[in-house]
Amino acid sequence: MPKTINEKIDSFSSYARRHSSEVESLDVLYRRWRVERERDEVLAAVEQGEKDAAAGRGRNAADVFSELRRQLGINE
């Protein structure tokens, strides 16, 4: 779920308080925060996908690719 601007500001502010002594500029600190936040979002999505797969939610990849080929008019 996308975070609101206030949640993003709070998240960066908290990160900055914890890590500001480790870097020489606000730009570097912001870039590090963005990289870590994006990594965390990817890991959370993968974990959710694993939970969905274990619970039997989702679709067979072959079926999805077949449907995409049909929609795009790609013949095998």
KAJO-V590409 format. One line per field, one symbol per residue. ss: DSSP state (@ for helix, = for strand, . for the rest). psi: psi as a letter, one per 20 degrees, with the letter a starting at -180 (. if undefined). burial: # if it has 24 or more other C-alpha atoms within 12 Angstrom, else .. A space follows every 50 residues. Layout:
ss=???
psi=???
burial=???
This chain:
ss=....@@@@@@@@@@@@@@@@@@...@@@@@@@@@@@@@@@@@@@@@@@@@ @@@@......@@@@@@@@@@@@....
psi=pqqrhhhggggggggghhjhiiriqhggggggggghggghggghgggggg ggghjjqaqphhgghggggghikpq.
burial=...........#...#............##..#................. ..........................
